Amino acid sequence: MESPLALSPRATVSMETFGTEAQPVVTVADALADADAVIEIAARHRFGTHGAFYPGIRAAVSEKISVPLVEPLLERLVEVFALPRLPRFRECYLSVVTHAPTELAPIQRLPHFDGTERERLAVLLYLDKAHRGGTAFYRQRSTGFESVDAERFDTYRSRLEAATAEHGLPGPAYISGDTAIFEQIHRVFDTFNSMVIYRGNTLHCADLGANFVPDLDPKKGRLTLNLFLD
């Protein structure tokens, strides 16, 4: 039986780069043949909290179910992201943002990166028909870093500490647009049933805005599928 997350034969793939580092980003339109069916499946999952960083709830998705979403793209991803081999499954979740802006911890008000490895890829599938926000990418102003690898990590952290000491921690809101510490350099819109793929070590964040109102229902809230490869 074919996975409900199998990449649709109607899917269209495009690639662009952004920022001074010319980071690649792949977008896929019409990713699923039946996105509504996946939302119905998501609504039957048991969600829970997962770590201190994601501002919401998640449900794990297996490798067998999730990998068909990207399997036809793997060779192209090797070329686009200059990978040494075909990327492999790391983890996958159905995710719903549930935190109101006032409930965010300080770390959740800043851009983040998923890891320092250049080979790690983030695959984000938008399943929210209300278009509550896409994904934005950032540059740290004091260093000019748009991504953080192992060599940059200590410098990034120390400069971030210095910047927050100077400017203060960001207020209780999802980051959206430029701040004193970060400059927004690219944005991907959250088109329903579209997918974006980017290096996990780029500085990025959900672009939700100050007026974001969460909904815990996967059928009504900001539902995404988050697949990580390395």
ROSE-4610 file (N, C-alpha, C; in Angstrom, 1 decimal, always signed):
// ROSE-4610
residu = [M/M/M/E/E/E/S/S/S/P/P/P/L/L/L/A/A/A/L/L/L/S/S/S/P/P/P/R/R/R/A/A/A/T/T/T/V/V/V/S/S/S/M/M/M/E/E/E/T/T/T/F/F/F/G/G/G/T/T/T/E/E/E/A/A/A/Q/Q/Q/P/P/P/V/V/V/V/V/V/T/T/T/V/V/V/A/A/A/D/D/D/A/A/A/L/L/L/A/A/A/D/D/D/A/A/A/D/D/D/A/A/A/V/V/V/I/I/I/E/E/E/I/I/I/A/A/A/A/A/A/R/R/R/H/H/H/R/R/R/F/F/F/G/G/G/T/T/T/H/H/H/G/G/G/A/A/A/F/F/F/Y/Y/Y/P/P/P/G/G/G/I/I/I/R/R/R/A/A/A/A/A/A/V/V/V/S/S/S/E/E/E/K/K/K/I/I/I/S/S/S/V/V/V/P/P/P/L/L/L/V/V/V/E/E/E/P/P/P/L/L/L/L/L/L/E/E/E/R/R/R/L/L/L/V/V/V/E/E/E/V/V/V/F/F/F/A/A/A/L/L/L/P/P/P/R/R/R/L/L/L/P/P/P/R/R/R/F/F/F/R/R/R/E/E/E/C/C/C/Y/Y/Y/L/L/L/S/S/S/V/V/V/V/V/V/T/T/T/H/H/H/A/A/A/P/P/P/T/T/T/E/E/E/L/L/L/A/A/A/P/P/P/I/I/I/Q/Q/Q/R/R/R/L/L/L/P/P/P/H/H/H/F/F/F/D/D/D/G/G/G/T/T/T/E/E/E/R/R/R/E/E/E/R/R/R/L/L/L/A/A/A/V/V/V/L/L/L/L/L/L/Y/Y/Y/L/L/L/D/D/D/K/K/K/A/A/A/H/H/H/R/R/R/G/G/G/G/G/G/T/T/T/A/A/A/F/F/F/Y/Y/Y/R/R/R/Q/Q/Q/R/R/R/S/S/S/T/T/T/G/G/G/F/F/F/E/E/E/S/S/S/V/V/V/D/D/D/A/A/A/E/E/E/R/R/R/F/F/F/D/D/D/T/T/T/Y/Y/Y/R/R/R/S/S/S/R/R/R/L/L/L/E/E/E/A/A/A/A/A/A/T/T/T/A/A/A/E/E/E/H/H/H/G/G/G/L/L/L/P/P/P/G/G/G/P/P/P/A/A/A/Y/Y/Y/I/I/I/S/S/S/G/G/G/D/D/D/T/T/T/A/A/A/I/I/I/F/F/F/E/E/E/Q/Q/Q/I/I/I/H/H/H/R/R/R/V/V/V/F/F/F/D/D/D/T/T/T/F/F/F/N/N/N/S/S/S/M/M/M/V/V/V/I/I/I/Y/Y/Y/R/R/R/G/G/G/N/N/N/T/T/T/L/L/L/H/H/H/C/C/C/A/A/A/D/D/D/L/L/L/G/G/G/A/A/A/N/N/N/F/F/F/V/V/V/P/P/P/D/D/D/L/L/L/D/D/D/P/P/P/K/K/K/K/K/K/G/G/G/R/R/R/L/L/L/T/T/T/L/L/L/N/N/N/L/L/L/F/F/F/L/L/L/D/D/D]
num = [1/1/1/2/2/2/3/3/3/4/4/4/5/5/5/6/6/6/7/7/7/8/8/8/9/9/9/10/10/10/11/11/11/12/12/12/13/13/13/14/14/14/15/15/15/16/16/16/17/17/17/18/18/18/19/19/19/20/20/20/21/21/21/22/22/22/23/23/23/24/24/24/25/25/25/26/26/26/27/27/27/28/28/28/29/29/29/30/30/30/31/31/31/32/32/32/33/33/33/34/34/34/35/35/35/36/36/36/37/37/37/38/38/38/39/39/39/40/40/40/41/41/41/42/42/42/43/43/43/44/44/44/45/45/45/46/46/46/47/47/47/48/48/48/49/49/49/50/50/50/51/51/51/52/52/52/53/53/53/54/54/54/55/55/55/56/56/56/57/57/57/58/58/58/59/59/59/60/60/60/61/61/61/62/62/62/63/63/63/64/64/64/65/65/65/66/66/66/67/67/67/68/68/68/69/69/69/70/70/70/71/71/71/72/72/72/73/73/73/74/74/74/75/75/75/76/76/76/77/77/77/78/78/78/79/79/79/80/80/80/81/81/81/82/82/82/83/83/83/84/84/84/85/85/85/86/86/86/87/87/87/88/88/88/89/89/89/90/90/90/91/91/91/92/92/92/93/93/93/94/94/94/95/95/95/96/96/96/97/97/97/98/98/98/99/99/99/100/100/100/101/101/101/102/102/102/103/103/103/104/104/104/105/105/105/106/106/106/107/107/107/108/108/108/109/109/109/110/110/110/111/111/111/112/112/112/113/113/113/114/114/114/115/115/115/116/116/116/117/117/117/118/118/118/119/119/119/120/120/120/121/121/121/122/122/122/123/123/123/124/124/124/125/125/125/126/126/126/127/127/127/128/128/128/129/129/129/130/130/130/131/131/131/132/132/132/133/133/133/134/134/134/135/135/135/136/136/136/137/137/137/138/138/138/139/139/139/140/140/140/141/141/141/142/142/142/143/143/143/144/144/144/145/145/145/146/146/146/147/147/147/148/148/148/149/149/149/150/150/150/151/151/151/152/152/152/153/153/153/154/154/154/155/155/155/156/156/156/157/157/157/158/158/158/159/159/159/160/160/160/161/161/161/162/162/162/163/163/163/164/164/164/165/165/165/166/166/166/167/167/167/168/168/168/169/169/169/170/170/170/171/171/171/172/172/172/173/173/173/174/174/174/175/175/175/176/176/176/177/177/177/178/178/178/179/179/179/180/180/180/181/181/181/182/182/182/183/183/183/184/184/184/185/185/185/186/186/186/187/187/187/188/188/188/189/189/189/190/190/190/191/191/191/192/192/192/193/193/193/194/194/194/195/195/195/196/196/196/197/197/197/198/198/198/199/199/199/200/200/200/201/201/201/202/202/202/203/203/203/204/204/204/205/205/205/206/206/206/207/207/207/208/208/208/209/209/209/210/210/210/211/211/211/212/212/212/213/213/213/214/214/214/215/215/215/216/216/216/217/217/217/218/218/218/219/219/219/220/220/220/221/221/221/222/222/222/223/223/223/224/224/224/225/225/225/226/226/226/227/227/227/228/228/228/229/229/229/230/230/230]
x = [+0.8/+0.0/+0.9/+0.6/+1.4/+1.2/+2.3/+2.2/+1.3/+0.5/-0.3/+0.6/+1.9/+2.9/+3.7/+3.4/+4.1/+4.1/+5.2/+5.2/+4.3/+3.5/+2.5/+3.2/+2.7/+3.3/+3.0/+2.1/+1.9/+2.8/+3.6/+4.5/+5.4/+5.7/+6.6/+7.7/+8.9/+10.1/+10.8/+11.2/+12.0/+13.1/+14.2/+15.3/+15.7/+16.1/+16.7/+17.7/+18.5/+19.4/+19.1/+19.5/+19.3/+20.5/+20.6/+21.6/+23.0/+23.9/+25.3/+26.0/+25.5/+26.1/+25.5/+24.5/+23.9/+23.4/+22.7/+22.2/+21.0/+21.1/+20.0/+18.7/+17.6/+16.3/+15.5/+14.9/+14.1/+12.7/+11.8/+10.4/+9.6/+8.6/+7.8/+6.3/+5.7/+4.3/+3.5/+2.2/+1.4/+2.1/+2.6/+3.5/+2.7/+1.5/+0.8/-0.4/-0.7/-1.9/-3.2/-3.2/-4.4/-4.0/-3.8/-3.3/-4.4/-5.7/-6.8/-6.8/-6.5/-6.5/-5.4/-4.3/-3.2/-3.6/-4.3/-4.8/-5.8/-6.6/-7.5/-6.7/-5.7/-4.8/-4.2/-3.7/-3.0/-3.9/-5.2/-6.2/-6.4/-6.1/-6.2/-5.0/-3.9/-2.6/-2.7/-1.9/-1.8/-0.5/-0.8/+0.3/+0.8/+2.0/+2.6/+3.7/+4.2/+5.3/+6.6/+7.5/+8.7/+9.9/+10.6/+11.7/+11.3/+12.4/+12.1/+12.1/+12.3/+12.4/+11.2/+10.5/+9.3/+8.2/+7.5/+6.4/+5.1/+5.0/+3.7/+3.8/+3.0/+2.9/+3.3/+3.7/+4.2/+3.8/+3.7/+3.5/+4.5/+5.2/+6.2/+5.6/+6.3/+6.0/+7.1/+6.9/+7.9/+8.7/+9.8/+10.6/+9.9/+9.2/+8.5/+7.4/+6.7/+5.6/+6.2/+7.2/+7.6/+8.6/+9.5/+10.5/+10.0/+8.8/+8.3/+8.0/+7.9/+7.7/+8.9/+10.1/+11.3/+12.1/+11.8/+12.6/+12.8/+11.8/+12.1/+13.0/+13.3/+14.1/+15.5/+15.8/+17.1/+18.3/+18.3/+19.5/+19.6/+18.5/+18.5/+19.0/+18.6/+19.1/+20.6/+21.2/+22.6/+23.3/+22.8/+23.3/+23.2/+21.9/+21.6/+22.4/+22.5/+23.1/+24.6/+25.1/+26.5/+26.8/+25.9/+26.0/+27.0/+27.7/+28.6/+27.9/+26.7/+25.9/+24.4/+23.6/+22.2/+21.8/+21.0/+20.5/+19.7/+19.8/+19.0/+18.1/+17.1/+16.1/+16.7/+16.3/+16.8/+15.6/+14.6/+13.3/+12.3/+11.0/+9.9/+8.8/+8.1/+7.0/+5.8/+4.6/+3.5/+3.5/+3.4/+3.6/+2.5/+2.0/+1.0/+1.5/+1.6/+2.0/+0.9/+1.2/+0.1/+0.4/+1.6/+1.9/+1.5/+0.8/+0.5/+1.8/+1.9/+3.2/+3.6/+2.6/+2.9/+3.5/+3.3/+3.7/+5.1/+5.8/+7.0/+8.2/+9.0/+10.3/+11.2/+12.2/+13.1/+13.8/+14.2/+14.8/+13.9/+12.6/+11.6/+11.3/+11.8/+11.6/+12.7/+13.7/+14.8/+14.9/+15.6/+15.8/+16.7/+16.6/+17.3/+18.0/+18.8/+19.3/+19.1/+18.9/+18.6/+19.8/+21.0/+22.2/+23.3/+24.6/+25.7/+26.2/+25.6/+26.1/+25.5/+26.4/+26.0/+25.2/+25.3/+24.6/+23.2/+22.8/+21.5/+20.5/+19.4/+18.4/+17.1/+16.4/+15.0/+14.0/+13.0/+11.9/+10.6/+10.0/+8.8/+7.7/+6.6/+5.4/+4.3/+3.7/+2.7/+1.3/+0.6/-0.7/-1.8/-1.6/-2.5/-3.2/-4.5/-5.2/-5.4/-5.3/-5.5/-4.3/-3.1/-1.9/-1.5/-1.2/-0.8/+0.6/+1.4/+2.8/+3.7/+4.7/+5.6/+6.9/+8.0/+9.3/+10.3/+10.9/+11.8/+13.2/+14.2/+15.6/+16.3/+17.4/+17.9/+19.5/+20.0/+21.4/+21.7/+22.6/+23.0/+23.8/+23.4/+24.0/+25.4/+25.8/+27.1/+28.2/+27.8/+28.8/+28.6/+27.4/+27.1/+26.8/+26.7/+26.4/+25.0/+24.8/+23.4/+23.2/+24.3/+24.3/+25.3/+25.2/+26.1/+26.6/+27.9/+28.6/+29.4/+30.1/+30.9/+31.9/+32.6/+33.6/+33.0/+31.8/+31.2/+30.4/+30.2/+29.2/+29.6/+30.9/+31.3/+31.2/+31.6/+31.5/+30.0/+29.2/+27.8/+27.2/+27.4/+26.9/+27.4/+28.7/+29.2/+28.7/+28.5/+28.0/+26.5/+25.8/+24.4/+24.2/+25.0/+25.0/+25.3/+26.3/+26.7/+25.5/+24.9/+23.8/+22.6/+22.3/+21.1/+21.4/+22.7/+23.1/+22.9/+23.2/+23.1/+21.7/+21.0/+19.6/+18.5/+18.8/+17.8/+17.2/+16.6/+15.9/+14.7/+14.4/+13.2/+11.9/+11.0/+9.7/+8.9/+7.8/+7.0/+6.2/+6.9/+6.3/+7.2/+6.5/+7.3/+8.0/+9.3/+10.1/+9.5/+9.4/+8.9/+9.5/+10.4/+11.0/+12.3/+12.9/+14.2/+14.1/+15.2/+15.3/+16.7/+17.0/+18.3/+19.4/+19.1/+20.1/+20.1/+19.0/+18.9/+18.2/+18.7/+18.1/+17.4/+16.1/+15.5/+16.0/+16.4/+17.0/+16.2/+15.2/+14.5/+13.2/+12.2/+10.9/+10.3/+9.8/+9.0/+7.6/+6.7/+5.3/+4.7/+3.7/+3.1/+2.0/+2.2/+1.2/+0.8/-0.5/-1.1/-0.6/-0.1/+0.3/+1.6/+2.4/+3.7/+4.8/+6.0/+7.1/+8.3/+9.1/+10.4/+11.5/+12.6/+13.8/+15.0/+15.6/+16.8/+17.8/+19.0/+20.0/+19.5/+19.6/+19.2/+20.0/+21.3/+22.1/+22.0/+21.0/+20.7/+19.9/+20.0/+19.2/+17.8/+16.8/+15.5/+14.5/+13.2/+12.2/+10.8/+9.8/+8.4/+8.1/+7.5/+7.2/+5.7/+5.4/+4.0/+3.5/+4.3/+3.8/+3.2/+3.1/+2.6/+1.1/+0.4/-1.1/-1.5/-0.5/-0.8/-1.6/-2.7/-3.6/-3.5/-3.0/-2.9/-4.2/-4.2/-5.4/-4.8/-5.2/-4.7/-5.2/-6.3/-6.9/-6.0/-5.5/-4.7/-5.5/-6.8/-7.6/-7.7/-7.5/-7.7/-6.5/-5.5/-4.3/-3.2/-2.0/-0.9/-0.2/-0.7/-0.2/+0.9/+2.1/+3.1/+3.6/+4.3/+5.1/+6.5/+7.3/+8.7/+9.6/+10.2/+11.1/+12.5/+13.4/+14.8/+15.6/+16.6/+17.5/+18.9/+19.8/+21.2/+22.0]
y = [-1.2/+0.0/+1.2/+2.2/+3.4/+4.3/+4.9/+5.8/+7.0/+7.5/+8.7/+10.0/+9.8/+10.9/+10.7/+9.8/+9.7/+10.9/+11.3/+12.5/+12.4/+13.4/+13.3/+13.4/+12.7/+12.8/+14.2/+14.9/+16.3/+17.3/+16.9/+17.8/+18.5/+19.8/+20.6/+21.1/+21.0/+21.3/+22.5/+23.4/+24.6/+24.8/+25.5/+25.8/+27.2/+27.9/+29.2/+29.3/+30.4/+30.6/+32.0/+32.1/+33.4/+33.8/+35.1/+35.6/+35.7/+36.3/+36.4/+35.1/+34.1/+32.7/+31.9/+32.4/+31.7/+30.3/+30.3/+29.1/+28.6/+27.3/+26.7/+26.5/+26.7/+26.3/+25.7/+24.5/+23.8/+23.9/+24.3/+24.3/+23.3/+22.7/+21.7/+22.1/+22.4/+22.7/+21.4/+21.4/+20.2/+18.9/+19.0/+17.9/+16.6/+16.6/+15.4/+15.3/+14.0/+13.8/+14.1/+13.8/+14.1/+14.6/+15.9/+16.5/+16.5/+16.6/+16.5/+15.2/+14.1/+12.8/+12.8/+13.4/+13.5/+14.3/+15.3/+16.1/+15.3/+14.5/+13.6/+12.6/+12.0/+11.1/+11.8/+13.0/+13.7/+13.9/+14.2/+14.5/+13.2/+12.1/+10.8/+10.5/+11.2/+11.0/+11.5/+10.9/+11.4/+12.4/+13.6/+14.6/+14.9/+15.3/+15.6/+16.6/+17.1/+18.1/+17.3/+18.0/+17.4/+18.4/+18.3/+19.2/+20.6/+21.4/+22.8/+23.8/+23.5/+24.5/+24.7/+23.6/+23.7/+24.3/+25.4/+26.0/+25.4/+24.1/+23.4/+21.9/+21.1/+19.7/+18.9/+17.7/+16.9/+15.4/+14.8/+13.3/+12.7/+11.7/+11.1/+10.4/+10.4/+9.7/+8.8/+7.6/+6.6/+6.9/+6.3/+6.4/+5.8/+4.6/+4.0/+4.8/+5.6/+6.4/+7.7/+8.3/+9.7/+9.7/+8.8/+8.9/+8.9/+8.2/+8.4/+9.8/+10.7/+12.1/+12.7/+12.2/+12.8/+11.8/+10.5/+9.5/+9.9/+10.4/+10.7/+11.9/+12.6/+13.9/+13.7/+12.5/+12.4/+12.7/+12.2/+12.4/+13.9/+14.6/+16.0/+16.8/+16.3/+17.0/+16.9/+15.7/+15.6/+16.6/+16.9/+17.8/+19.3/+19.6/+21.0/+21.4/+20.5/+20.8/+20.3/+19.8/+19.3/+18.3/+17.3/+16.3/+15.2/+14.5/+13.5/+12.1/+12.0/+10.8/+11.1/+10.1/+10.3/+10.5/+11.5/+11.8/+10.7/+10.5/+9.4/+10.0/+9.2/+9.6/+9.8/+10.9/+11.2/+11.1/+11.9/+11.9/+12.7/+12.5/+13.1/+13.3/+14.5/+14.8/+15.5/+15.2/+16.1/+17.1/+18.4/+19.5/+20.5/+20.9/+22.0/+23.0/+24.3/+25.4/+25.7/+25.7/+25.9/+27.0/+27.6/+28.7/+30.0/+30.8/+32.2/+33.0/+34.1/+34.9/+35.2/+35.4/+35.7/+34.5/+33.3/+32.1/+31.6/+32.3/+31.9/+32.1/+31.1/+31.2/+32.1/+32.7/+33.6/+33.0/+31.7/+31.0/+30.8/+30.8/+30.6/+31.9/+33.0/+34.3/+34.7/+33.8/+34.1/+33.1/+33.4/+32.4/+31.3/+30.1/+29.0/+28.2/+27.2/+26.3/+24.9/+23.9/+22.5/+21.7/+22.2/+21.5/+22.2/+21.9/+22.6/+21.8/+20.7/+19.9/+20.4/+20.7/+21.2/+20.2/+18.9/+17.8/+17.6/+18.2/+18.0/+18.9/+18.2/+19.0/+18.9/+20.1/+20.2/+20.2/+19.4/+19.3/+19.7/+20.7/+21.3/+21.3/+20.6/+20.5/+21.2/+22.2/+23.1/+22.4/+22.2/+21.6/+22.4/+23.7/+24.7/+25.5/+25.3/+26.0/+27.5/+27.9/+29.3/+30.1/+29.6/+30.3/+31.2/+30.6/+31.3/+31.7/+31.4/+31.9/+30.9/+31.4/+30.6/+30.4/+30.5/+30.3/+31.4/+32.0/+33.1/+32.7/+33.4/+33.1/+34.4/+34.3/+35.4/+35.5/+36.7/+36.9/+37.6/+37.0/+37.7/+38.9/+40.1/+41.3/+41.5/+41.1/+41.4/+40.5/+39.4/+38.5/+38.4/+38.6/+38.4/+36.9/+36.1/+34.7/+34.5/+33.7/+33.2/+31.7/+31.1/+29.7/+29.5/+28.4/+28.2/+26.8/+26.6/+25.3/+25.2/+24.1/+23.8/+24.9/+25.4/+26.4/+27.8/+28.0/+29.3/+29.3/+28.2/+28.1/+29.0/+28.9/+29.6/+31.1/+31.6/+33.0/+33.4/+32.6/+33.0/+33.1/+32.2/+32.2/+33.4/+33.7/+34.8/+36.1/+36.3/+37.5/+37.7/+36.5/+36.6/+37.0/+36.5/+36.9/+38.4/+38.9/+40.3/+41.2/+40.7/+41.5/+41.6/+40.5/+40.5/+41.3/+41.3/+42.2/+43.6/+44.0/+45.4/+45.8/+44.9/+45.3/+44.7/+43.8/+43.1/+41.9/+41.0/+39.9/+40.4/+39.7/+40.1/+40.0/+40.8/+40.7/+39.5/+39.3/+38.1/+38.1/+37.7/+37.7/+36.7/+36.2/+35.5/+36.5/+36.2/+37.1/+37.1/+38.4/+38.6/+39.9/+39.7/+40.9/+41.2/+42.4/+42.7/+43.1/+42.8/+43.2/+43.9/+44.3/+44.9/+43.9/+42.6/+41.6/+40.8/+40.6/+39.8/+40.5/+40.2/+40.8/+39.7/+39.9/+38.9/+39.0/+37.9/+37.9/+37.1/+36.3/+35.6/+35.0/+34.8/+34.3/+33.3/+32.2/+31.3/+31.3/+31.5/+31.5/+30.1/+30.1/+28.8/+28.4/+28.2/+27.7/+26.3/+26.1/+24.8/+23.7/+22.6/+21.4/+21.7/+22.7/+22.9/+22.5/+22.4/+21.9/+22.7/+22.9/+23.6/+22.8/+22.8/+22.0/+22.9/+22.9/+23.8/+23.2/+23.7/+23.2/+23.6/+22.6/+22.8/+23.7/+24.0/+24.9/+26.4/+26.7/+28.1/+28.6/+29.9/+30.6/+30.8/+30.3/+30.3/+30.3/+30.6/+30.6/+30.6/+30.0/+30.2/+31.7/+32.1/+33.6/+33.8/+33.8/+33.8/+35.2/+36.1/+37.5/+37.6/+38.9/+39.2/+38.9/+38.8/+38.6/+37.1/+36.2/+34.8/+34.3/+33.6/+33.0/+31.4/+30.7/+29.2/+28.5/+27.3/+26.4/+25.0/+24.3/+23.0/+21.9/+22.1/+21.1/+21.0/+19.8/+19.7/+20.1/+19.9/+20.3/+21.8/+22.5/+24.0/+24.8/+24.2/+24.9/+24.9/+25.5/+25.5/+24.2/+23.3/+21.9/+21.9/+21.3/+21.0/+19.6/+19.1/+17.9/+18.3/+17.9/+18.3/+17.0/+16.9/+15.7/+16.2/+15.5/+15.8/+14.7/+15.1/+14.1/+14.5/+13.5/+13.7/+12.7]
z = [+0.0/+0.0/+0.0/-0.9/-1.0/+0.2/+0.7/+1.8/+1.4/+2.4/+2.1/+1.9/+2.3/+2.1/+0.9/+0.0/-1.2/-2.1/-2.7/-3.5/-4.7/-4.9/-6.0/-7.3/-8.3/-9.7/-10.3/-9.7/-10.2/-9.5/-8.6/-7.9/-8.8/-8.6/-9.4/-8.5/-8.9/-8.1/-8.7/-7.8/-8.2/-7.2/-7.6/-6.7/-6.8/-5.7/-5.7/-4.6/-4.6/-3.5/-2.9/-1.7/-1.0/-0.1/+0.1/+1.0/+0.4/+1.1/+0.7/+0.6/+1.4/+1.4/+0.3/-0.5/-1.6/-1.1/+0.0/+0.5/-0.4/-0.8/-1.7/-0.9/-1.5/-1.0/-2.1/-1.9/-2.8/-2.4/-3.4/-3.1/-4.0/-3.5/-4.2/-4.1/-5.2/-5.2/-5.4/-4.9/-5.1/-4.6/-3.4/-3.0/-2.8/-2.3/-2.0/-3.0/-3.3/-4.1/-3.4/-2.1/-1.3/+0.1/+0.2/+1.4/+2.5/+2.0/+3.0/+3.7/+3.0/+3.7/+4.8/+4.5/+5.5/+6.7/+6.5/+7.7/+8.5/+7.9/+8.6/+9.4/+8.8/+9.5/+10.7/+10.5/+11.6/+12.8/+12.5/+13.5/+14.4/+13.9/+14.7/+15.5/+15.3/+16.1/+17.5/+18.3/+19.7/+19.7/+20.0/+20.0/+21.4/+21.6/+22.9/+22.7/+23.8/+23.8/+23.4/+22.8/+22.3/+22.5/+23.6/+23.8/+24.2/+24.4/+24.9/+23.8/+22.6/+21.6/+20.7/+20.3/+19.5/+20.2/+19.8/+20.5/+20.2/+20.5/+20.2/+20.6/+19.8/+20.1/+18.8/+19.0/+17.9/+18.0/+16.9/+16.8/+15.9/+16.3/+15.5/+14.3/+13.2/+11.9/+11.6/+11.2/+10.9/+9.6/+9.5/+8.3/+7.1/+7.3/+6.3/+5.7/+6.5/+6.0/+5.4/+6.0/+5.6/+4.5/+4.3/+3.3/+1.9/+1.6/+0.2/-0.3/+0.7/+0.3/-0.4/-0.1/-0.6/-1.5/-1.4/-2.1/-3.6/-4.4/-5.8/-5.9/-4.9/-4.9/-4.4/-3.9/-3.2/-4.0/-5.3/-6.1/-6.5/-6.7/-6.9/-5.7/-4.5/-3.3/-3.2/-3.5/-3.5/-4.3/-5.5/-6.4/-5.9/-5.5/-5.1/-3.8/-2.8/-1.6/-1.5/-2.6/-2.6/-1.5/-1.4/-0.4/-0.8/+0.2/-0.2/-0.5/-0.2/-0.4/-0.4/-0.7/-0.6/+0.9/+1.2/+2.5/+3.1/+4.4/+5.1/+6.1/+6.4/+7.4/+8.8/+9.4/+10.8/+11.8/+11.5/+12.3/+11.6/+12.0/+11.3/+12.3/+12.2/+13.1/+12.3/+12.7/+12.5/+13.6/+13.3/+14.3/+14.2/+15.4/+15.5/+16.5/+16.0/+16.9/+17.8/+19.1/+20.1/+21.1/+21.0/+21.9/+21.4/+22.2/+21.9/+22.0/+21.4/+21.5/+22.9/+23.8/+25.2/+26.0/+25.4/+26.1/+25.7/+24.8/+24.3/+25.3/+25.4/+26.1/+25.3/+25.9/+25.2/+24.0/+24.1/+23.0/+21.8/+22.1/+21.0/+20.3/+20.7/+20.1/+19.2/+18.9/+18.1/+16.9/+15.8/+14.8/+15.4/+14.8/+15.4/+14.2/+14.5/+13.5/+14.1/+13.3/+13.7/+14.1/+13.7/+14.0/+13.2/+13.5/+12.9/+11.6/+11.3/+10.2/+8.9/+7.9/+6.6/+5.8/+6.2/+5.5/+6.0/+7.1/+7.6/+6.9/+6.4/+5.6/+6.4/+6.3/+6.9/+5.8/+5.9/+4.9/+5.6/+5.1/+5.8/+4.8/+5.2/+4.4/+5.1/+4.4/+4.9/+4.7/+5.8/+5.8/+6.4/+6.4/+7.1/+6.0/+5.8/+4.8/+5.1/+6.4/+6.8/+6.6/+6.1/+5.8/+7.0/+8.1/+9.3/+9.3/+8.3/+8.3/+7.7/+6.9/+6.2/+7.0/+6.3/+7.0/+6.5/+7.5/+7.2/+7.6/+6.8/+7.1/+7.4/+8.3/+8.9/+8.8/+9.0/+9.1/+10.5/+11.2/+12.5/+12.1/+12.6/+12.2/+12.6/+13.8/+14.3/+13.6/+13.1/+12.4/+10.9/+10.5/+9.1/+8.8/+9.8/+9.7/+9.2/+8.2/+7.8/+8.0/+8.4/+8.9/+9.9/+10.7/+11.8/+11.7/+11.5/+11.5/+12.8/+12.9/+14.1/+14.4/+13.3/+13.5/+13.9/+13.5/+13.8/+15.1/+15.7/+16.8/+18.0/+18.4/+19.6/+19.4/+18.2/+17.8/+17.8/+17.1/+17.1/+18.5/+19.3/+20.7/+21.5/+21.4/+22.2/+21.7/+20.4/+19.8/+20.1/+20.2/+20.5/+22.0/+22.8/+24.2/+24.4/+23.6/+23.7/+23.2/+22.1/+21.5/+22.4/+23.0/+23.9/+25.2/+25.6/+26.8/+26.4/+25.1/+24.7/+24.4/+23.7/+23.2/+24.1/+24.9/+25.7/+25.0/+25.7/+25.1/+24.3/+23.2/+22.4/+23.3/+23.0/+23.7/+23.4/+24.1/+23.9/+22.6/+21.5/+20.2/+19.3/+18.3/+17.2/+16.4/+16.1/+15.3/+13.9/+13.4/+12.0/+11.5/+10.5/+10.0/+10.7/+10.4/+11.0/+12.5/+13.2/+14.6/+14.8/+16.0/+16.2/+16.1/+16.3/+16.3/+15.0/+14.4/+13.2/+12.0/+10.8/+9.6/+8.8/+8.5/+7.6/+6.2/+5.6/+4.3/+3.2/+3.7/+2.7/+3.4/+2.6/+3.2/+2.2/+2.7/+1.9/+2.4/+1.4/+1.8/+2.1/+2.9/+3.4/+2.5/+1.2/+0.3/+0.7/+0.9/+1.3/+0.3/+0.9/+0.2/-0.6/-0.1/-0.7/+0.3/-0.2/+0.7/+0.4/+1.4/+1.3/+2.0/+1.3/+1.8/+1.9/+3.0/+3.2/+4.2/+4.2/+5.2/+6.6/+7.5/+8.8/+9.6/+9.2/+9.9/+9.5/+8.6/+8.3/+9.5/+9.7/+10.7/+10.2/+10.8/+10.3/+11.4/+11.1/+12.1/+11.3/+12.0/+11.4/+11.4/+10.3/+10.2/+10.5/+11.8/+12.2/+12.5/+13.0/+13.3/+14.6/+15.0/+16.4/+16.6/+15.5/+15.7/+15.6/+15.6/+15.5/+16.6/+16.3/+17.3/+17.1/+18.0/+17.8/+18.0/+17.4/+17.5/+17.7/+18.7/+19.0/+18.1/+17.4/+16.5/+15.2/+14.9/+13.7/+12.4/+12.5/+11.3/+11.1/+12.2/+12.2/+12.4/+13.1/+13.5/+12.4/+12.8/+11.9/+11.9/+11.1/+10.9/+9.9/+10.2/+9.3/+9.5/+8.5/+8.6/+8.6/+9.6/+9.7/+9.6/+8.4/+8.2/+8.1/+8.9/+8.9/+8.3/+7.5/+6.8/+7.1/+7.1/+7.2/+6.6]
